[in-house]
Amino acid sequence: MQHEQKIVLNPIGYVRTVAVGDKVKDKALISQIVVRDELIDGLSGIFDYSHLFVLFYLNQITDDQRRTLQVHPRGRMDLPLTGVFAVRTMLRPNPIGLTVVELVSVEGNILTVRGLDAFDGTPVLDVKPYDRWDIVENLKVPSWWLKLQEDKKKL
Amino acid sequence: MQHEQKIVLNPIGYVRTVAVGDKVKDKALISQIVVRDELIDGLSGIFDYSHLFVLFYLNQITDDQRRTLQVHPRGRMDLPLTGVFAVRTMLRPNPIGLTVVELVSVEGNILTVRGLDAFDGTPVLDVKPYDRWDIVENLKVPSWWLKLQEDKKKL
């Protein structure tokens, strides 16, 4: 039955970083994506792009955390309880992370990138080029999102 | 062993559309994402965003197609043979689609969206809000990408 379908994926590679804990959230952080040797041909032409989407598997999320459906953004109780599909939290039914990174260099099967908020050893599911269709104009975000950014500036 | 890790996911819902064939690529196309009933709480607050990322599973891709590592973009032999990680082709080791859509309306467990290039019945893996951090300035794309856009304008 269609609704019982299970989807099985294999990592295309792994994240390599020296950053631990909250330091992985630093948008200036340089990390590497080590792509499996046998997939190296899939990288040809990638350096013609400045930015990539990285899809990765949040392998530290437990089954219990996958059942979470609402959170306070960034754990802040002053912000409204919000559905997990309306927040970029790691807690979600399919714990896939999605981050836009800057591509710094490519050497063999190793992509060096800036701004990847993933821990060392995180399985990477896919890498896709970011193109002009991915730029949104006239974007709307919630007021709590803007408040978070304002609060950051005050720090 | 880490490198043998298999990742198992369950769809959070399905795509519903009347479009068939190449018509799903129309960026004005309105489709629906029918989210599983038990996940409806995960949608709260989502309408505060204008745009979403939709991650979906390209379930028509065969195992053979998953082994493809290079393609000519859009099947055009005049464009350079390019690695699958440098193109948004459906042929990739983990056939996950990623599309930015405009959120038109939300009713119960049904998201109505504009611009989702997925076939009817496609399993949806995740929905994430698009926020200001996802907008890239000073973007670089390959010259073949720009040529494709120019050729479209001529049609």
Chai-1 contact restraints between the chains, C-beta under 6 A:
chainA,res_idxA,chainB,res_idxB,connection_type,confidence,min_distance_angstrom,max_distance_angstrom,comment,restraint_id
A,K6,B,V8,contact,1.0,0.0,6.0,A-B,restraint_1
A,I7,B,L9,contact,1.0,0.0,6.0,A-B,restraint_2
A,I7,B,Y57,contact,1.0,0.0,6.0,A-B,restraint_3
A,V8,B,K6,contact,1.0,0.0,6.0,A-B,restraint_4
A,V8,B,V8,contact,1.0,0.0,6.0,A-B,restraint_5
A,L9,B,I7,contact,1.0,0.0,6.0,A-B,restraint_6
A,L9,B,N94,contact,1.0,0.0,6.0,A-B,restraint_7
A,I12,B,P93,contact,1.0,0.0,6.0,A-B,restraint_8
A,D41,B,L69,contact,1.0,0.0,6.0,A-B,restraint_9
A,D41,B,Q70,contact,1.0,0.0,6.0,A-B,restraint_10
A,G42,B,L69,contact,1.0,0.0,6.0,A-B,restraint_11
A,G42,B,G83,contact,1.0,0.0,6.0,A-B,restraint_12
A,G42,B,V84,contact,1.0,0.0,6.0,A-B,restraint_13
A,G42,B,F85,contact,1.0,0.0,6.0,A-B,restraint_14
A,L43,B,G83,contact,1.0,0.0,6.0,A-B,restraint_15
A,L43,B,F85,contact,1.0,0.0,6.0,A-B,restraint_16
A,S44,B,G83,contact,1.0,0.0,6.0,A-B,restraint_17
A,G45,B,T82,contact,1.0,0.0,6.0,A-B,restraint_18
A,G45,B,G83,contact,1.0,0.0,6.0,A-B,restraint_19
A,G45,B,A86,contact,1.0,0.0,6.0,A-B,restraint_20
A,I46,B,F85,contact,1.0,0.0,6.0,A-B,restraint_21
A,I46,B,A86,contact,1.0,0.0,6.0,A-B,restraint_22
A,D48,B,P142,contact,1.0,0.0,6.0,A-B,restraint_23
A,Y49,B,V141,contact,1.0,0.0,6.0,A-B,restraint_24
A,S50,B,L139,contact,1.0,0.0,6.0,A-B,restraint_25
A,S50,B,K140,contact,1.0,0.0,6.0,A-B,restraint_26
A,H51,B,V136,contact,1.0,0.0,6.0,A-B,restraint_27
A,Y57,B,I7,contact,1.0,0.0,6.0,A-B,restraint_28
A,L69,B,D41,contact,1.0,0.0,6.0,A-B,restraint_29
A,L69,B,G42,contact,1.0,0.0,6.0,A-B,restraint_30
A,Q70,B,D41,contact,1.0,0.0,6.0,A-B,restraint_31
A,T82,B,G45,contact,1.0,0.0,6.0,A-B,restraint_32
A,G83,B,G42,contact,1.0,0.0,6.0,A-B,restraint_33
A,G83,B,L43,contact,1.0,0.0,6.0,A-B,restraint_34
A,G83,B,S44,contact,1.0,0.0,6.0,A-B,restraint_35
A,G83,B,G45,contact,1.0,0.0,6.0,A-B,restraint_36
A,V84,B,G42,contact,1.0,0.0,6.0,A-B,restraint_37
A,F85,B,G42,contact,1.0,0.0,6.0,A-B,restraint_38
A,F85,B,L43,contact,1.0,0.0,6.0,A-B,restraint_39
A,F85,B,I46,contact,1.0,0.0,6.0,A-B,restraint_40
A,F85,B,V127,contact,1.0,0.0,6.0,A-B,restraint_41
A,A86,B,G45,contact,1.0,0.0,6.0,A-B,restraint_42
A,A86,B,I46,contact,1.0,0.0,6.0,A-B,restraint_43
A,A86,B,P129,contact,1.0,0.0,6.0,A-B,restraint_44
A,R88,B,K128,contact,1.0,0.0,6.0,A-B,restraint_45
A,P93,B,I12,contact,1.0,0.0,6.0,A-B,restraint_46
A,N94,B,L9,contact,1.0,0.0,6.0,A-B,restraint_47
A,N94,B,L125,contact,1.0,0.0,6.0,A-B,restraint_48
A,N94,B,D126,contact,1.0,0.0,6.0,A-B,restraint_49
A,I96,B,D126,contact,1.0,0.0,6.0,A-B,restraint_50
A,L98,B,K128,contact,1.0,0.0,6.0,A-B,restraint_51
A,V100,B,D134,contact,1.0,0.0,6.0,A-B,restraint_52
A,L125,B,N94,contact,1.0,0.0,6.0,A-B,restraint_53
A,D126,B,N94,contact,1.0,0.0,6.0,A-B,restraint_54
A,D126,B,I96,contact,1.0,0.0,6.0,A-B,restraint_55
A,V127,B,F85,contact,1.0,0.0,6.0,A-B,restraint_56
A,K128,B,R88,contact,1.0,0.0,6.0,A-B,restraint_57
A,K128,B,L98,contact,1.0,0.0,6.0,A-B,restraint_58
A,P129,B,A86,contact,1.0,0.0,6.0,A-B,restraint_59
A,Y130,B,V136,contact,1.0,0.0,6.0,A-B,restraint_60
A,D131,B,V141,contact,1.0,0.0,6.0,A-B,restraint_61
A,D134,B,V100,contact,1.0,0.0,6.0,A-B,restraint_62
A,I135,B,I135,contact,1.0,0.0,6.0,A-B,restraint_63
A,V136,B,H51,contact,1.0,0.0,6.0,A-B,restraint_64
A,V136,B,Y130,contact,1.0,0.0,6.0,A-B,restraint_65
A,L139,B,S50,contact,1.0,0.0,6.0,A-B,restraint_66
A,K140,B,S50,contact,1.0,0.0,6.0,A-B,restraint_67
A,V141,B,Y49,contact,1.0,0.0,6.0,A-B,restraint_68
A,V141,B,D131,contact,1.0,0.0,6.0,A-B,restraint_69
A,P142,B,D48,contact,1.0,0.0,6.0,A-B,restraint_70
